[in-house]
Amino acid sequence: MSIRQNLTVIENNDVSLAFTITYAGAAVNLGGYTLTVTLKQSAGKPDSTGTTFTTSSGLTITNAAAGQFTWLIPHTNLAQPGQFWYRVDLASGGDTSTAMYGIVTVMAA
């Protein structure tokens, strides 16, 4: 089951956001999963038009057993006010599930 969580950030700032992925009220152990976050202009745009963050680029699993990770969004991705779309995916064994998604509102400074 996916959870919609809208976010608000300030333009031209490096932003670090902390998340906990849960299912039915319990933390999802991230061990064994590949974690990705896609940030793009809208939900309908192809993923290839956006930026994909991985544990090699912007994502840090801070406590796998507790389902916790941080997402560092560089200021270059937040250079102008507006609304963007993000999606957090977990992949394992060829299966991919969306854990979270929503709108990122970038506010003018």
C-alpha positions in Angstrom: 0.0 0.0 0.0 1.4 3.4 -1.0 1.2 6.4 1.2 0.7 9.9 -0.2 2.7 12.5 1.6 3.0 16.0 0.2 6.2 18.0 1.0 7.1 21.7 1.1 10.6 23.0 0.7 12.3 26.4 0.0 13.9 27.1 -3.4 17.7 27.1 -3.8 18.3 25.2 -0.6 20.0 21.8 -0.1 17.2 19.9 1.7 17.6 16.8 3.8 14.3 15.0 4.5 13.9 12.0 6.9 11.4 9.2 6.2 10.2 6.1 7.8 8.5 3.5 5.6 5.7 1.5 7.3 3.1 -1.0 6.4 0.0 -1.6 8.6 1.6 0.5 11.3 4.9 -1.5 11.4 8.3 -0.4 10.1 9.3 -2.1 6.8 12.8 -3.6 7.1 14.7 -2.1 4.2 17.3 -4.8 4.2 17.3 -6.7 0.9 15.5 -3.9 -0.9 16.8 -1.5 -3.5 15.5 2.0 -2.6 15.0 4.7 -5.3 13.3 8.1 -5.3 12.3 9.8 -8.5 11.7 13.5 -8.7 10.0 14.9 -11.9 7.8 17.7 -13.2 4.5 15.8 -12.9 3.2 12.3 -12.2 2.4 11.8 -15.9 5.9 12.6 -17.2 8.2 9.6 -17.9 10.7 8.9 -15.1 13.5 9.5 -17.6 12.6 13.2 -17.7 13.3 13.6 -13.9 16.1 12.8 -11.5 16.5 9.4 -9.9 18.1 9.2 -6.4 19.7 6.0 -5.1 21.8 5.0 -2.2 24.7 6.0 -4.4 23.3 9.5 -5.0 21.3 11.3 -2.4 19.7 8.5 -0.3 21.0 7.2 2.9 19.5 4.3 4.8 19.9 5.4 8.4 18.2 2.4 10.1 17.3 -0.4 7.8 15.4 -2.5 10.4 13.3 0.6 11.4 12.6 1.5 7.7 14.4 4.8 8.0 16.2 6.8 5.4 17.1 10.3 4.4 16.8 12.0 1.1 19.2 14.9 0.3 17.8 17.0 -2.5 20.5 19.4 -3.9 19.6 23.0 -4.5 20.1 22.5 -8.2 16.9 20.4 -8.2 15.1 23.1 -6.3 16.1 26.1 -8.4 12.7 27.5 -9.2 9.3 27.7 -7.3 6.6 25.3 -8.4 5.2 21.9 -7.9 7.0 18.6 -8.7 6.2 15.0 -8.2 8.1 12.4 -6.2 7.9 8.6 -5.8 9.7 6.3 -3.4 10.1 2.8 -4.8 11.3 -0.4 -3.1 12.6 -3.2 -5.4 13.4 -6.8 -4.5 13.7 -10.0 -6.6 12.3 -8.3 -9.7 9.3 -6.8 -8.0 8.9 -3.1 -7.5 6.4 -1.4 -5.1 5.7 2.3 -4.5 6.0 3.0 -0.8 5.3 6.7 -0.9 4.5 9.4 -3.4 3.3 13.0 -3.5 3.8 16.6 -4.6 6.9 18.6 -3.7 6.0 22.2 -3.5 9.0 24.5 -3.9 8.3 27.9 -2.3 10.1 31.1 -3.3 12.6 32.2 -0.7 
